[in-house]
Amino acid sequence: MKQIGNMKLYSLEEVTDELIGPKGSLEREKFDRQVEESLHTYRIGEAIKKERSDKTSHRTN
């Protein structure tokens, strides 16, 4: 935690530890796994969009 004036700033890790649980706990492992799966799905979707966009731009040229 970092104090700036009257405000307290917390890192993402501190907030996640407090709300989800510390690293190594079952809840945290499940949460981290879901985040990784979501990121993987997002990246696949972005790759598909890019490929479609590239194919579309090649057709018009």
Stockholm file with secondary structure:
# STOCKHOLM 1.0

chainA/1-61         MKQIGNMKLYSLEEVTDELIGPKGSLEREKFDRQVEESLHTYRIGEAIKKERSDKTSHRTN
#=GR chainA/1-61 SS CEEETTEEECCHHHHHHHHTCCTTSHHHHHHHHHHHHHHHHHHHHHHHHHHHHHHHHHHHC
#=GC SS_cons        CEEETTEEECCHHHHHHHHTCCTTSHHHHHHHHHHHHHHHHHHHHHHHHHHHHHHHHHHHC
//
